[in-house]
Amino acid sequence: MKSFIIAGALALLSVSAFAQGARTIRIGVEASYAPFESKLPNGQLVGFEIDLGNALCAQIGAKCVWVENSFDGLIPALKAKKFECVMSAISITPEREKEIIFTNKTSNTPCYLVVKKGAGLHATAQSLAGKTVGVAQGSIFEIFAKKFWEPKGVTVTTYQSSDLAYADLLAGRLDGVIDDVEVLVGSFLTKPGGQNYELAQPKVYDAKIFGPGAGIGLRKDEGKLRDELNKALVKIRKNGTYDKIAKKYFNFDVYGD
């Protein structure tokens, strides 16, 4: 009996030691970009990047700890060491690479302007002159709109989240919103009121601004973790885990070319 008690105690100590020594990786996220990341009514974070991040952490023997933050504050908070990396549909761009480093791309989806049906608007500066367009603050959409459209008479209004921009679009305070196409579909076009809106042509794109796609951002001193995540990404793409996760949320190749 004594031996049994001692063995049990040792087992509990072993489990406790493992739990205390388990590696965690804090990941910053702005959870209003369904289907990439969003929050259920009970507070649970869900979405493609949530599942992908958890799979990558598991691959390198760690546990993800998700930390919510405003999108425009993700990089400042990362640099302030509030988390080890950021994963929130963040495009890999030359401007951002001046401040942080990125893993290889995790996805690459097109971006569009959404407008009211019958408005006759196109995603061009000429068509939108005198109109007001909403964008997420700190996003590549803000950079694009302020560089190419604002100088030609388009008013560009920034929001802390896409959801706030969609609310103003429905209220008639905006003529359009630029966002990732899958976010537009998942968070707006398929929701109540969204059926009265459509994607305007052409696709919103500039190679220098939009870069090769989205990746995981890290501080410049986290090169080792970046390499670990890159190796893990290669493994889960080869073993089918990536595709299994992607098929839960998309009916096309979200990884892109």
Secondary structure, DSSP 8 states (H G I E B T S, - for coil): -HHHHHHHHHHHHHHHHHHHH--EEEEEE---BTTTBEE-TTS-EESHHHHHHHHHHHHTT-EEEEEE--GGGHHHHHHTTSSSEEEEEEE--HHHHTT-EE-S-SB---EEEEEETTS---SSHHHHTT-EEEEETTSHHHHHIIIIIGGGT-EEEEESSHHHHHHHHHTTS-SEEEEEHHHHIIIIITSTTGGGEEEEEEEE--HHHHTT-EEEEE-TT-HHHHHHHHHHHHHHHHTTHHHHHHHHH-SS-TT--
